[in-house]
Amino acid sequence: MQTDSGRKQPDFARPEGIPPLVWRWMEARGLHCPLERDKILKSSLRDMRDPSSLRDLDKAVERLITAFRNQEKICVYGDFDLDGSSGLALAVDALEKMGFEKVVFYQPKRLSEGYGLHNHAIEKFKEDSVNLILTVDVGITAIEEVEFANSLGIDVIITDHHLPRENLPSAIAVVNPNAGNCDSGLGHLCGAGVAYYLMLGLRRAMKDANLGKDFNPKDLLDLFIIGTLTDMVPVIEENRTLCKHGLIEFENTSRPGLRSLIKALGYEGKSLSAQDLAIGIAPKLNALSRLEMGLMPVDVLMSKTEEDAESNIKQVLHLNSLRKKLQQEAEEDAAKQFESMEDKSFAFVWSPNYHKGVVGLAATKLAQNYGVCSFVGTCDVDGKITGSARVPDDVNISLPEALEACSEFLLSYGGHAQAAGFSLKKENENKFREALGEFIRSSLKEDSKDEIEMPMNDNFDCEAKLSEVNPGLMKWLEALGPFGQNYPVPVFKFSNVQVRDKKELRGGHIKLRVVDPADPSSTFDALMFSPSRRQKQVDFNMQVDLYAEVQWNYFAGRKSIQYLVREIKFN
């Protein structure tokens, strides 16, 4: 992508048949070379790397075949997020399709148990005569837990994609493209992706040995794509190819739970995009593990009957509505607390009324709206504050470093540069706030301003005219997709367009009616979801530059093009 500062593009001739706007986008993305274009437009499942290129995968396959021959009991242990949930459902489904008869599964609860392989669960597996644990999206740092399982006579196969510690667990096999000396080149896979590759390798070996039953691996891609798009791994190489096929499988899924969810959300019979799945569908499932109120995502993914599926989806919609209510209440209260603070160089707010499952969402909202590092927590009856932290994209502060500077006042902390978790005793609140503020203020390049505003993000691919956006462009974008992490949705800049109408929608969103003054026949609707305070200042008759995605909108049986505004610049 580029910014308004611009950059000189190489001078290549536009191939015949490619529209000018599509070609400008291709040049901006470095796809002027035919070879690079073909990797996207002509990607094939035949080009995928061999599953055996993954270190230890053949060892894992050998142990699973032994379990099949001996009719051993296998427990698939998946992480609680959507990557782990979809990967768990994928592995269980594949094993059952191949004829494994003794397969059970387990997921730790997000709030009450937390991330990781847990000894109390392993003890229960021993009581239930489990012989082999197969992890999905978890386990790469579970050194002590694997040793504990070994001491109980339970073998462990780790499949994961997270980064390891210095040493690996003493498992039968550790299948992780990002661990050890694995040179598979498959580091872009998510947890469900690693599980999918293991099932591919197992299927091939079972066929070679004339064991079990065969199945079509494409049938698993409706689950693969959920994990890949929601876990924010790069949509490149194998991921892009598998997601392209996965969207088709998802649209036509035979899984009762997914079918009922697609129908309930109004996507039935429509051509789905990666964004429909990642933004429109997946968050409804994710709400289940956030709230932890009985029904979990894996229950939906593994629903066996239409009756069970319809009952589950009613709960999904109810719990998602509850999640949105809890999230909105936390976001509004957090904003009020922040507005009342004298020091606005960062945000640290908490309340016993915040649900633990939405504090991360509230922290994200604060960071987006105010452009500051945001720490949001909830407090339990024992006086323990547990929270999540987020950093805006344009702020160069590492959360682990910030929390390390305050570690003497914390009970626990950890995470990534822009997203982390922490906990502390309530009595240490002021000391933590003071130490945190001192670190952040010293890290910022400029002094805090009296009024904090999210800086304008003017990243875009190329300029476009309203008249260039038509059904033909949409077909090209569908062919060039799916889009996701490291291969983002195209963003076009529409310069000097005029706002003809502004309408505020429920939820704080805004709908604009925009026209090109140079071509009054070119008008369009533009949606702004969760606009910032600055963006809300847009008004009737203003001339603006819009940075927007283009997408299909389905309403009242009609299909039309709409614009999703990423940013707005007042002229």
Secondary structure per residue as TSV (DSSP state, phi and psi in degrees):
chain	resnum	aa	ss	phi	psi
A	1	M	-	360.0	161.9
A	2	Q	B	-122.7	178.2
A	3	T	-	-126.4	-179.8
A	4	D	T	-64.6	-13.6
A	5	S	T	-69.0	-20.6
A	6	G	-	77.5	169.0
A	7	R	-	-158.6	146.0
A	8	K	-	-76.9	129.0
A	9	Q	-	-97.0	148.5
A	10	P	-	-61.1	151.4
A	11	D	-	-94.5	98.0
A	12	F	-	-119.2	146.4
A	13	A	-	-74.4	138.0
A	14	R	-	-75.6	123.5
A	15	P	-	-62.8	148.8
A	16	E	T	-62.9	135.8
A	17	G	T	98.5	-16.0
A	18	I	S	-96.1	120.1
A	19	P	-	-60.2	151.7
A	20	P	H	-54.1	-44.2
A	21	L	H	-65.3	-42.2
A	22	V	H	-62.9	-39.0
A	23	W	H	-67.6	-39.8
A	24	R	H	-62.4	-39.1
A	25	W	H	-64.6	-43.6
A	26	M	H	-60.9	-42.2
A	27	E	H	-61.8	-42.1
A	28	A	H	-63.0	-30.6
A	29	R	T	-95.3	3.9
A	30	G	T	75.5	26.3
A	31	L	-	-103.8	26.4
A	32	H	-	-72.6	-21.7
A	33	C	S	-79.9	129.4
A	34	P	H	-54.7	-37.5
A	35	L	H	-62.3	-42.9
A	36	E	H	-67.9	-39.2
A	37	R	H	-63.4	-41.5
A	38	D	H	-65.4	-29.9
A	39	K	H	-60.4	-27.8
A	40	I	H	-95.0	-50.0
A	41	L	H	-75.8	-25.1
A	42	K	T	-124.2	28.5
A	43	S	-	-63.8	143.8
A	44	S	-	-137.1	147.9
A	45	L	G	-62.7	-23.3
A	46	R	G	-67.9	-18.2
A	47	D	G	-88.5	0.9
A	48	M	S	-69.1	148.5
A	49	R	-	-67.1	152.9
A	50	D	-	-68.9	134.8
A	51	P	G	-54.3	-35.1
A	52	S	G	-67.6	-8.7
A	53	S	G	-70.4	-17.8
A	54	L	S	-75.8	127.1
A	55	R	T	-56.7	134.0
A	56	D	T	73.3	-1.2
A	57	L	H	-63.2	-40.9
A	58	D	H	-64.8	-33.6
A	59	K	H	-64.5	-42.8
A	60	A	H	-62.5	-42.9
A	61	V	H	-61.1	-44.6
A	62	E	H	-59.7	-42.7
A	63	R	H	-68.5	-36.8
A	64	L	H	-68.1	-36.8
A	65	I	H	-66.0	-38.7
A	66	T	H	-60.6	-42.1
A	67	A	H	-63.1	-37.5
A	68	F	H	-65.0	-47.5
A	69	R	H	-61.9	-38.1
A	70	N	T	-93.3	3.1
A	71	Q	T	54.3	45.6
A	72	E	-	-80.7	157.5
A	73	K	-	-89.5	126.8
A	74	I	E	-114.4	133.6
A	75	C	E	-111.5	119.9
A	76	V	E	-88.3	120.1
A	77	Y	E	-112.3	108.3
A	78	G	E	-112.2	150.3
A	79	D	-	-63.4	163.8
A	80	F	S	-84.6	-11.8
A	81	D	S	-78.4	179.9
A	82	L	H	-69.8	-27.8
A	83	D	H	-64.1	-49.9
A	84	G	H	-64.7	-39.0
A	85	S	H	-66.4	-47.1
A	86	S	H	-68.4	-37.3
A	87	G	H	-66.7	-38.0
A	88	L	H	-63.1	-48.9
A	89	A	H	-61.5	-38.8
A	90	L	H	-61.3	-47.8
A	91	A	H	-66.3	-43.9
A	92	V	H	-62.3	-44.5
A	93	D	H	-61.6	-45.6
A	94	A	H	-63.7	-44.5
A	95	L	H	-61.4	-43.5
A	96	E	H	-67.2	-37.6
A	97	K	H	-62.9	-32.8
A	98	M	T	-83.4	-4.0
A	99	G	T	103.4	7.2
A	100	F	-	-68.9	127.1
A	101	E	-	-99.8	-24.2
A	102	K	-	-113.5	76.2
A	103	V	E	-122.5	123.7
A	104	V	E	-122.8	172.8
A	105	F	E	-143.8	163.0
A	106	Y	E	-151.4	141.2
A	107	Q	-	-133.5	131.7
A	108	P	-	-71.4	150.3
A	109	K	-	-78.8	138.3
A	110	R	T	-57.9	-46.8
A	111	L	T	-89.8	-43.6
A	112	S	T	-87.6	-23.6
A	113	E	T	-114.4	-42.3
A	114	G	-	88.7	177.1
A	115	Y	S	-69.6	146.6
A	116	G	S	117.9	174.0
A	117	L	-	-87.3	124.4
A	118	H	-	-111.2	138.7
A	119	N	H	-64.4	-36.1
A	120	H	H	-63.8	-32.6
A	121	A	H	-71.5	-39.4
A	122	I	H	-62.6	-39.8
A	123	E	H	-60.5	-40.7
A	124	K	H	-66.2	-37.2
A	125	F	H	-61.1	-40.1
A	126	K	H	-61.7	-43.4
A	127	E	H	-62.8	-30.9
A	128	D	T	-92.4	12.7
A	129	S	T	63.9	34.1
A	130	V	-	-74.1	132.9
A	131	N	-	-100.0	-26.1
A	132	L	E	-144.8	130.6
A	133	I	E	-104.5	128.5
A	134	L	E	-114.6	111.4
A	135	T	E	-87.6	154.1
A	136	V	E	-133.4	119.1
A	137	D	S	66.4	23.4
A	138	V	-	-162.8	156.4
A	139	G	-	112.3	-10.5
A	140	I	T	-66.8	-23.1
A	141	T	T	-106.3	8.0
A	142	A	-	-85.3	57.6
A	143	I	H	-64.5	-50.0
A	144	E	H	-68.5	-38.7
A	145	E	H	-67.6	-37.8
A	146	V	H	-67.1	-39.7
A	147	E	H	-61.6	-38.7
A	148	F	H	-64.3	-44.1
A	149	A	H	-60.7	-43.1
A	150	N	H	-59.7	-38.5
A	151	S	H	-66.4	-23.0
A	152	L	T	-93.4	2.4
A	153	G	T	82.8	19.3
A	154	I	-	-105.6	123.7
A	155	D	E	-79.1	154.2
A	156	V	E	-132.2	132.8
A	157	I	E	-112.3	122.2
A	158	I	E	-95.7	126.9
A	159	T	E	-123.7	127.6
A	160	D	-	-161.3	169.7
A	161	H	-	-133.8	1.2
A	162	H	S	-77.9	163.4
A	163	L	-	-73.7	142.1
A	164	P	-	-88.4	172.9
A	165	R	-	-81.7	-169.0
A	166	E	S	-62.0	-38.3
A	167	N	S	-112.3	152.9
A	168	L	-	-98.0	155.2
A	169	P	-	-61.9	151.7
A	170	S	-	-85.6	58.4
A	171	A	-	-89.7	165.0
A	172	I	S	-57.0	-39.4
A	173	A	E	-152.5	143.2
A	174	V	E	-121.3	101.2
A	175	V	E	-99.1	101.0
A	176	N	-	-154.6	113.3
A	177	P	T	-66.4	-12.3
A	178	N	T	-108.1	18.1
A	179	A	S	-127.8	152.4
A	180	G	T	60.5	-143.7
A	181	N	T	-102.6	32.3
A	182	C	-	-68.1	121.7
A	183	D	-	-114.9	32.6
A	184	S	S	-70.4	-24.1
A	185	G	S	75.4	16.3
A	186	L	-	-105.3	27.3
A	187	G	T	-63.3	-12.2
A	188	H	T	-81.5	-8.7
A	189	L	-	-69.2	145.8
A	190	C	-	-87.5	-175.2
A	191	G	H	-62.5	-43.1
A	192	A	H	-64.8	-32.1
A	193	G	H	-67.0	-41.3
A	194	V	H	-64.4	-42.4
A	195	A	H	-61.9	-38.9
A	196	Y	H	-62.4	-44.1
A	197	Y	H	-63.4	-38.3
A	198	L	H	-63.1	-41.5
A	199	M	H	-66.7	-34.4
A	200	L	H	-61.7	-46.8
A	201	G	H	-64.5	-39.5
A	202	L	H	-67.1	-42.5
A	203	R	H	-58.6	-45.3
A	204	R	H	-62.7	-43.9
A	205	A	H	-68.0	-37.1
A	206	M	H	-65.0	-40.6
A	207	K	H	-64.8	-43.5
A	208	D	H	-61.3	-34.1
A	209	A	T	-91.0	2.6
A	210	N	T	57.5	45.5
A	211	L	-	-115.5	149.7
A	212	G	S	62.5	-153.4
A	213	K	-	-121.7	153.2
A	214	D	-	-94.7	163.2
A	215	F	-	-154.2	168.2
A	216	N	-	-91.7	114.9
A	217	P	G	-59.8	-22.9
A	218	K	G	-61.6	-25.2
A	219	D	G	-64.5	-15.8
A	220	L	G	-93.3	-7.8
A	221	L	H	-73.5	-18.7
A	222	D	H	-67.7	-25.1
A	223	L	H	-87.1	-39.9
A	224	F	H	-54.5	-44.4
A	225	I	H	-69.6	-29.0
A	226	I	H	-62.7	-49.2
A	227	G	H	-64.4	-41.6
A	228	T	H	-66.6	-44.6
A	229	L	H	-76.6	-30.7
A	230	T	H	-86.9	-21.6
A	231	D	T	-90.1	3.0
A	232	M	T	61.0	32.6
A	233	V	-	-82.7	158.3
A	234	P	-	-61.5	132.1
A	235	V	-	-88.8	75.4
A	236	I	-	-134.8	162.2
A	237	E	H	46.2	-124.2
A	238	E	H	-57.3	-38.7
A	239	N	H	-59.7	-42.5
A	240	R	H	-65.3	-45.1
A	241	T	H	-62.8	-46.8
A	242	L	H	-67.7	-35.0
A	243	C	H	-69.6	-35.2
A	244	K	H	-60.4	-46.4
A	245	H	H	-71.0	-33.3
A	246	G	H	-63.7	-36.3
A	247	L	H	-61.6	-40.5
A	248	I	H	-64.6	-44.4
A	249	E	H	-64.5	-37.1
A	250	F	H	-66.7	-43.2
A	251	E	H	-59.3	-34.6
A	252	N	T	-111.8	25.5
A	253	T	-	-58.8	146.4
A	254	S	-	-98.4	0.5
A	255	R	-	-76.0	122.3
A	256	P	H	-56.2	-40.1
A	257	G	H	-65.0	-45.3
A	258	L	H	-68.5	-38.7
A	259	R	H	-60.6	-44.4
A	260	S	H	-66.7	-37.2
A	261	L	H	-67.4	-45.0
A	262	I	H	-59.1	-43.7
A	263	K	H	-66.1	-44.8
A	264	A	H	-64.5	-29.2
A	265	L	T	-93.2	3.0
A	266	G	T	82.4	20.3
A	267	Y	-	-100.3	-1.2
A	268	E	T	-61.9	132.5
A	269	G	T	78.2	6.9
A	270	K	S	-106.9	153.3
A	271	S	-	-79.9	114.7
A	272	L	-	-87.1	145.2
A	273	S	-	-104.1	166.9
A	274	A	H	-60.0	-34.5
A	275	Q	H	-69.9	-35.0
A	276	D	I	-57.6	-44.3
A	277	L	I	-71.3	-47.7
A	278	A	I	-72.6	-34.0
A	279	I	I	-106.1	-35.1
A	280	G	I	-91.2	-31.9
A	281	I	I	-108.4	-51.7
A	282	A	H	-58.2	-39.8
A	283	P	H	-58.8	-27.6
A	284	K	H	-65.9	-36.7
A	285	L	H	-73.6	-39.2
A	286	N	H	-63.6	-29.2
A	287	A	H	-60.3	-28.5
A	288	L	H	-65.1	-45.2
A	289	S	H	-76.1	-26.1
A	290	R	H	-67.1	-41.4
A	291	L	H	-87.2	-29.4
A	292	E	T	53.5	59.1
A	293	M	S	-118.6	40.4
A	294	G	S	108.9	-78.3
A	295	L	-	-69.0	135.7
A	296	M	-	-121.9	160.7
A	297	P	H	-53.2	-40.0
A	298	V	H	-64.9	-26.7
A	299	D	H	-65.4	-36.4
A	300	V	H	-72.0	-48.1
A	301	L	H	-61.8	-29.5
A	302	M	T	-108.6	15.6
A	303	S	-	-56.3	134.8
A	304	K	-	-95.2	-29.6
A	305	T	S	-125.0	161.2
A	306	E	H	-63.4	-37.9
A	307	E	H	-63.2	-47.5
A	308	D	H	-61.8	-41.7
A	309	A	H	-62.1	-46.7
A	310	E	H	-64.4	-38.9
A	311	S	H	-64.2	-43.1
A	312	N	H	-64.2	-40.7
A	313	I	H	-67.7	-33.7
A	314	K	H	-59.7	-41.2
A	315	Q	H	-67.8	-38.2
A	316	V	H	-58.0	-48.4
A	317	L	H	-66.3	-39.1
A	318	H	H	-64.2	-47.8
A	319	L	H	-69.0	-32.2
A	320	N	H	-67.6	-38.2
A	321	S	H	-63.4	-40.1
A	322	L	H	-64.8	-41.9
A	323	R	H	-60.0	-43.7
A	324	K	H	-63.3	-38.6
A	325	K	H	-65.0	-48.4
A	326	L	H	-62.7	-39.5
A	327	Q	H	-65.3	-45.2
A	328	Q	H	-62.6	-42.8
A	329	E	H	-61.7	-42.7
A	330	A	H	-67.2	-42.5
A	331	E	H	-63.7	-42.7
A	332	E	H	-67.2	-42.4
A	333	D	H	-67.4	-40.4
A	334	A	H	-62.7	-39.4
A	335	A	H	-65.3	-40.9
A	336	K	H	-62.7	-43.8
A	337	Q	H	-60.8	-43.5
A	338	F	H	-65.4	-42.1
A	339	E	H	-61.2	-29.2
A	340	S	T	-83.6	-7.0
A	341	M	-	-81.4	141.5
A	342	E	S	-73.0	-43.7
A	343	D	-	-89.8	110.0
A	344	K	-	-108.2	26.5
A	345	S	S	-78.8	-15.9
A	346	F	E	-160.0	170.0
A	347	A	E	-124.5	125.3
A	348	F	E	-132.2	106.6
A	349	V	E	-131.8	152.8
A	350	W	E	-155.4	162.2
A	351	S	E	-160.7	143.2
A	352	P	T	-68.3	-12.2
A	353	N	T	-86.4	-11.0
A	354	Y	S	-75.4	134.1
A	355	H	-	-74.3	137.0
A	356	K	G	-58.9	-29.8
A	357	G	G	-76.8	-8.1
A	358	V	G	-118.1	2.9
A	359	V	H	-66.0	-32.8
A	360	G	H	-66.1	-38.6
A	361	L	H	-66.7	-39.6
A	362	A	H	-66.7	-37.7
A	363	A	H	-65.6	-39.5
A	364	T	H	-61.6	-43.1
A	365	K	H	-63.0	-44.5
A	366	L	H	-59.9	-46.1
A	367	A	H	-62.1	-40.1
A	368	Q	H	-68.2	-45.3
A	369	N	H	-77.2	-31.2
A	370	Y	H	-114.9	-7.6
A	371	G	-	67.3	30.9
A	372	V	S	-127.4	156.8
A	373	C	E	-61.9	129.7
A	374	S	E	-125.0	130.2
A	375	F	E	-123.3	116.7
A	376	V	E	-126.2	131.3
A	377	G	E	-137.8	165.0
A	378	T	E	-120.6	157.3
A	379	C	E	-123.2	131.3
A	380	D	-	-91.4	179.9
A	381	V	T	-67.0	-19.4
A	382	D	T	-89.5	4.5
A	383	G	S	80.0	25.6
A	384	K	E	-103.4	122.9
A	385	I	E	-92.7	123.3
A	386	T	E	-119.8	129.0
A	387	G	E	-147.6	179.4
A	388	S	E	-127.5	152.0
A	389	A	E	-127.6	146.2
A	390	R	E	-138.9	149.1
A	391	V	-	-120.7	133.6
A	392	P	-	-62.0	156.7
A	393	D	T	-59.3	-34.6
A	394	D	T	-94.3	6.4
A	395	V	-	-103.6	123.2
A	396	N	-	-92.8	69.4
A	397	I	-	-130.6	133.7
A	398	S	-	-92.4	122.2
A	399	L	H	-63.1	-42.4
A	400	P	H	-58.3	-37.4
A	401	E	H	-68.7	-40.0
A	402	A	H	-63.6	-43.5
A	403	L	H	-71.7	-33.0
A	404	E	H	-61.2	-37.9
A	405	A	H	-66.1	-20.0
A	406	C	T	-111.8	13.5
A	407	S	G	-61.3	-27.2
A	408	E	G	-65.9	-17.4
A	409	F	G	-105.2	4.8
A	410	L	-	-109.3	151.3
A	411	L	S	-86.8	-37.1
A	412	S	E	-160.6	158.3
A	413	Y	E	-166.3	161.4
A	414	G	E	166.8	166.5
A	415	G	E	142.9	-155.5
A	416	H	-	-107.4	177.2
A	417	A	S	-59.2	-38.7
A	418	Q	S	-110.1	-2.1
A	419	A	E	-148.5	126.1
A	420	A	E	-151.1	168.0
A	421	G	E	-123.4	159.0
A	422	F	E	-157.5	161.7
A	423	S	E	-148.5	151.2
A	424	L	E	-158.2	162.6
A	425	K	E	-78.4	144.6
A	426	K	G	-56.8	-35.2
A	427	E	G	-68.7	-15.1
A	428	N	G	-96.4	9.5
A	429	E	H	-55.5	-52.4
A	430	N	H	-66.4	-39.0
A	431	K	H	-66.1	-40.2
A	432	F	H	-63.7	-45.3
A	433	R	H	-60.3	-42.8
A	434	E	H	-65.8	-45.4
A	435	A	H	-66.7	-39.5
A	436	L	H	-65.0	-45.5
A	437	G	H	-62.0	-39.9
A	438	E	H	-63.1	-41.8
A	439	F	H	-66.4	-46.2
A	440	I	H	-66.8	-44.2
A	441	R	H	-61.9	-37.6
A	442	S	H	-72.7	-21.8
A	443	S	H	-87.1	-23.5
A	444	L	-	-74.7	141.5
A	445	K	S	-74.3	-33.0
A	446	E	S	-119.6	152.7
A	447	D	-	-64.0	150.6
A	448	S	-	-62.6	144.0
A	449	K	-	-95.5	159.1
A	450	D	S	-60.0	-39.1
A	451	E	S	-116.3	116.2
A	452	I	-	-88.1	128.4
A	453	E	-	-133.0	144.1
A	454	M	-	-67.0	121.3
A	455	P	-	-60.9	153.5
A	456	M	-	-71.6	130.3
A	457	N	-	-101.0	103.9
A	458	D	-	-106.9	30.2
A	459	N	-	-68.5	136.7
A	460	F	B	-157.5	167.0
A	461	D	S	-86.5	-51.5
A	462	C	E	-164.4	164.8
A	463	E	E	-79.1	152.3
A	464	A	-	-147.0	156.1
A	465	K	-	-105.1	149.3
A	466	L	G	-56.9	-34.7
A	467	S	G	-68.8	-15.9
A	468	E	G	-85.0	-10.5
A	469	V	-	-92.3	113.1
A	470	N	S	-153.8	174.9
A	471	P	H	-57.1	-30.7
A	472	G	H	-63.8	-41.0
A	473	L	H	-62.3	-41.5
A	474	M	H	-62.0	-37.3
A	475	K	H	-64.3	-39.9
A	476	W	H	-63.6	-42.8
A	477	L	H	-64.9	-36.2
A	478	E	H	-64.1	-39.7
A	479	A	H	-69.1	-31.7
A	480	L	H	-83.4	-13.4
A	481	G	-	-81.7	-172.6
A	482	P	-	-78.7	156.1
A	483	F	-	-104.1	156.8
A	484	G	B	-179.6	-153.1
A	485	Q	T	-59.4	134.2
A	486	N	T	69.1	0.4
A	487	Y	B	-149.4	67.5
A	488	P	-	-71.7	162.1
A	489	V	-	-59.0	137.7
A	490	P	-	-57.5	135.8
A	491	V	-	-120.2	122.5
A	492	F	E	-107.6	147.5
A	493	K	E	-101.3	122.0
A	494	F	E	-108.2	107.7
A	495	S	E	-89.1	143.5
A	496	N	E	53.9	46.8
A	497	V	E	-95.8	157.4
A	498	Q	E	-111.9	135.8
A	499	V	E	-82.3	117.5
A	500	R	E	-96.1	-24.5
A	501	D	E	-156.5	149.9
A	502	K	E	-136.8	129.7
A	503	K	E	-133.5	127.9
A	504	E	E	-86.0	130.0
A	505	L	-	-103.5	165.0
A	506	R	T	-61.5	139.0
A	507	G	T	92.9	5.8
A	508	G	S	85.3	7.1
A	509	H	-	-83.8	165.3
A	510	I	E	-132.2	138.1
A	511	K	E	-115.1	127.8
A	512	L	E	-111.9	146.5
A	513	R	E	-109.5	120.5
A	514	V	E	-124.3	145.7
A	515	V	E	-134.0	150.6
A	516	D	E	-90.2	112.3
A	517	P	T	-57.2	-30.0
A	518	A	T	-76.6	-14.7
A	519	D	E	-146.8	79.8
A	520	P	E	-56.4	-17.8
A	521	S	E	-76.1	-14.5
A	522	S	E	-93.6	99.3
A	523	T	E	-127.2	156.4
A	524	F	E	-158.0	160.5
A	525	D	E	-93.2	135.8
A	526	A	E	-127.0	130.3
A	527	L	E	-105.4	136.7
A	528	M	E	-119.4	108.8
A	529	F	S	-90.0	131.9
A	530	S	S	46.7	57.0
A	531	P	-	-65.6	150.6
A	532	S	-	-74.3	171.5
A	533	R	T	-60.4	-38.8
A	534	R	T	-66.1	-43.3
A	535	Q	G	-65.6	-29.1
A	536	K	G	-68.0	-12.5
A	537	Q	G	-76.4	-9.5
A	538	V	-	-58.8	140.4
A	539	D	-	-148.1	174.0
A	540	F	T	-56.0	135.3
A	541	N	T	74.0	2.6
A	542	M	-	-69.4	145.8
A	543	Q	E	-102.3	125.7
A	544	V	E	-138.8	163.6
A	545	D	E	-103.1	127.7
A	546	L	E	-108.8	136.4
A	547	Y	E	-111.4	112.7
A	548	A	E	-144.4	152.5
A	549	E	E	-87.0	157.5
A	550	V	E	-118.2	140.5
A	551	Q	E	-152.4	161.5
A	552	W	E	-79.0	141.2
A	553	N	E	-120.1	132.2
A	554	Y	E	-112.4	120.3
A	555	F	E	-151.4	131.1
A	556	A	T	52.1	39.7
A	557	G	T	78.3	4.2
A	558	R	E	-110.6	149.2
A	559	K	E	-117.5	122.2
A	560	S	E	-142.0	162.6
A	561	I	E	-88.8	132.4
A	562	Q	E	-128.2	161.4
A	563	Y	E	-112.0	131.0
A	564	L	E	-105.8	109.9
A	565	V	E	-76.1	123.2
A	566	R	E	-88.9	-37.1
A	567	E	E	-155.7	159.0
A	568	I	E	-139.0	136.9
A	569	K	E	-122.7	123.7
A	570	F	E	-83.2	130.9
A	571	N	-	-97.6	360.0
